[in-house]
Amino acid sequence: DATDIDGIREAMIFGTAWYGPGGVARQAMSGIDMALWDIRGKAEGKPVRKLLRESAVDSVPAYASVLWPERPELVGDSARAFLEQGYRAVKYGWAPMGPDADIDEALVASARDALGEGVDLMVDAGRAWNAETALGRVERFAPYNVFWLEEPLHPFDVAGYRELSEHSSIPIAGGEAMTLVEEYADLLHNGKIHFVQPDLGRVGGISGGLAIEALANEAGARAVPHAFGTGLLLSASANWAAASDRP
């Protein structure tokens, strides 16, 4: 029965228990789960977001997401292009950020200068540091009103995330690399991050996202989708976000 989404999910988890339900197994389950929600929506004549929550909204805010340019002086043109497209939030990430604190601050400063103060700026560090180094970067980035600092540490450094989250003046985001709900429970309750970013293509689809959002709400964090990849993933993520009680 294609509408028995919970039963099918349990069967897939049981069926993969011999070799572990995480990793690529959970990613395969994710595609099936998203397809099942699509089938249910077609059967009931409703968009998936309305199946998830009757009060789901019809639009959600979006942010631009792009890699850092090679040098700080190139950030301005990129940022201004996003403003011209109407974005009110922009995320930059990964190399050349990481090895040099002066360059890292120059990148963030250039982005803030070009975006102005009325636009949210998120920074993805690309898993570049340990907790001590990340706290130093937080001090450097603090004057630039960073909305969140994403994945500054190794994805599974829960102890490091706890130290960082408890002392950072900038909210900490992470979690895109994980696949199991139990891993998210550890990151949220013990790592104390402020924004959790499940990728519905990795965590068991929309059903996995719902379970992780519930954990985030319990922990006082906010769930935001990581949706880098395909249009199918983007569509599923948008429906999930639209049905959130904190869109």
Secondary structure, DSSP 8 states (H G I E B T S, - for coil): -TT-HHHHHHHHHHHTTTT-SSHHHHHHHHHHHHHHHHHHHHHHTS-HHHHH-TT--S-----EEEE--SSGGGHHHHHHHHHHTT-SEEEEESTTSSS-HHHHHHHHHHHHHHH-TTSEEEEE--S---HHHHHHHHHHHGGG-EEEEE--S-TT-HHHHHHHHHH-SS-EEE-TT---HHHHHHHHHTT--SEE---TTTTTHHHHHHHHHHHHHHHT-EE-----S-HHHHHHHHHHHHTSS--
